[in-house]
Structure formats: C-alpha cells, structure tokens
Amino acid sequence: MFEFLRQSRNKPKQVSTEPELNTGLPAKDEKRCPKCSTNFPARCVICAYCKTLLMVIDRKDPTRIESVVASRPDGSKWELSCQRFLGSGTICDVYDVLDAESGEQFAVKALMLRLMVDNKSARKFLEGARKGLSLEHENIVRTHAVGSTKPERKDLNRPFIVCEYLEGKPLSQLIDKDNLPSASETLLMANHVCAALQHAHEQGIIHGDLKPSNIYLESTGEKDVVKVSDFAIAERLFQGLEWNQVTTMTSSLYGSAVYLAPDYAHERTPAAVADIYSLGCIMYECMTGHPPFLGNNDFVTIMKHMAEPIKPFSVEYIPKGFEAVIKRALEKDPRKRWQSAAEMREGIVKLQG
C-alpha cells in the first residue's frame, strides 16, 4: 500500500549504522530543525524548508532509569526492566524496556526533567496519559500503563507511560522532496488517521498535538498500518499556560506552530475541528513536501495560519476533489471545516472510490 515507505526503507543509510529505533527520534550524529522538527544528516547546517539553524541532537541519557513499576488500568502493578535510552522528543525521554516475565518489549516515555517546573506538572501529565489508557484501536498506539519513578534525585517523582514498541517509522522521517507519498497513499494515511481521531473524539479525547512525528507507519509483510501516538498528553500538560511559558519550556510551541489550528492558537481550547485542521496541514505537506504555512518564527507562522490563504498545489496530477478535501480541512473558520473526523473520512473514502 505505502510504496514510498518501502522505497524509504530500501534507501542506503546516509549517516549512521545504528539499528533503527521505534521512537521517531533521529539516529546518532543527526541534526533536527527546532522549528519544523525535520531530521537532517550531521553535515547539514540550515533547514532546507524553513532556513533555520539546525541543532545537534543530544542522545545522552539525562537520568539513569534501571527499572520502573507501572500501574495497569485494573490497578495491578507491573515491573519493567530498562534496556537502553532511545532518545528525547519535545516532551519526553524515551526508553526501551522489557517485561521479564513475558520477554515482550515496550517503550517508556518519561516526562523531561526541564518540564517539571512545579508540583502540578506530574499530575497534569498523568491526567493526559490516563485518557490514553481507554483508547483501543488498530490505528492508535496503545498505552498500557502509567506510573511515576524516582531517579537519582530522591525528591523528584518522574511520571511516565508504558506504550507499545513500534518497529515502523514516523511520517516526519518519510516525507522528503525526493520521495513524497502519492495522492492515493496520502488519502490512505488520512483515512487511517481519521479513524483514530474518530475513535478518540467519540470518547471526548482530543489529540491537541497532531503532527507527522506522531503518525507512525508500520509494515508487517503485505499489511501496512498507520498508528497515531500521544493523545491528550501535551494538551493536558500545557493546559492553562500562556504561550510564552510553553515556548520557553519546550523551545517551540507545543502542538507545533506549523500544524496548529488558528482557533486553537487564539482560544487555547481543544476541539475536534482543531485536530482536523492539523491533519489538513499534514496532507498538504505530503503532497508538496512543505507545510502550508511557515514563517521566520512561531509568531509569524501562527499569523499566516490566521490570515493567509493556502497556495494552490503545484503537482501535475491529483485526484478530482482532493484539493477540496484539504482546503475544507484548512478553513480559517472552524465552522466551515469538516465537523467531525467521521465526516472527513467519508469525503476521503469517496475519493478513494
């Protein structure tokens, strides 16, 4: 189904001989754009998309975690052994862990120490994480348990989630100018994401941080599956904070200004139609190789979301009605967008024939 995924997997390595990890994080000696979160080989200096100075990724383990004891939804305790530190995202440090009894592999995402600015941070992180425990769907990365651990600092309870270990790649690592998804692949990806959003929205759970690095493509044999990760975590963690506080804490706007709905940026109130806008941005990027709006800084990017129309597609061929689906998802007025993930999915299915 996803031919561009197979092409990407078969491309020769450019930077590292390390085994591929499941986190969507860059391999050793790679760099990342702090604005659009695109990864580049270490030799690169400036982001090819937004002309921002690239940052070297620090893969040193910030805190040593030997083992964790998590709480399952039924209240039972679950002990896991930490195998290795995998890397860091915007919010969490990620570890590869092992269930000693079953031998099964999982991933632990622990809240970064620098985001624990007050005694509410751990509670708010876990509140968002617990929402994910109720989400069981083939297109959603499964959250199995939550907990808090004490690393070297005895006064610090560090919250974490235990989720399924993924062998696939995030969409952010698969989109490049030389290997973009086709229109049919983009529609298929969006169909799966809409299914995930529909399931979550029906339970009153908004993602609030939808972007290519949270969308994973898994390939097992002939079956390709899209999975969405990290529902509600960022939205809950930063709820009630001013933009400048969030920017200072994460070095970029949570939810990423590149994919942030203008109404969400203005009102700071999560809604299903904001997730739909983010998906529209992702679909646009799949077809063009760049996001619909990108300024010199986060503020300019947000203002572009609020005021500028999207540029027409410059590709030679797209299915009839494809551009209309994306334009409707990217309406400035949330009342003019697709009003639900189910409605948007119906529009996508019609295009798929």
Number of C-alpha atoms within 10 A of each C-alpha: 14 21 14 16 23 12 11 18 13 9 8 7 11 10 14 14 9 9 7 14 17 19 25 25 24 25 21 17 15 21 25 24 22 20 24 23 22 22 23 24 18 18 10 15 17 16 21 15 14 18 13 17 16 22 18 19 20 14 16 10 15 13 14 12 18 12 16 21 15 23 18 16 14 7 9 9 13 14 15 22 18 20 15 15 20 23 24 24 19 19 20 18 22 25 23 22 24 20 14 11 8 7 9 12 18 21 24 28 23 23 26 20 16 9 18 18 10 8 10 10 18 21 15 19 25 21 16 20 26 21 19 27 19 15 20 15 14 14 23 25 24 21 26 21 24 26 23 20 17 16 16 10 9 8 8 15 17 19 25 25 26 27 21 16 18 19 16 22 25 25 22 21 19 23 22 17 13 8 15 20 25 16 17 16 19 19 21 19 25 22 23 20 24 25 23 26 27 21 19 24 19 13 12 12 21 24 27 26 24 28 24 26 21 19 25 29 20 18 17 9 6 7 9 15 18 26 23 27 24 23 28 23 24 20 22 22 25 19 14 11 10 10 15 10 12 18 14 11 18 16 12 20 21 20 20 23 24 26 27 25 32 23 19 18 19 10 8 17 13 21 18 22 25 28 27 27 28 24 26 24 27 26 26 23 20 27 22 18 18 20 20 23 21 22 17 11 14 18 13 14 20 23 16 18 26 18 10 13 14 17 9 11 12 9 8 5 9 14 10 9 13 18 16 11 20 23 20 19 25 28 20 19 13 21 9 12 21 23 16 17 26 19 13 22 21 13 17 20 13 9 15 15 5
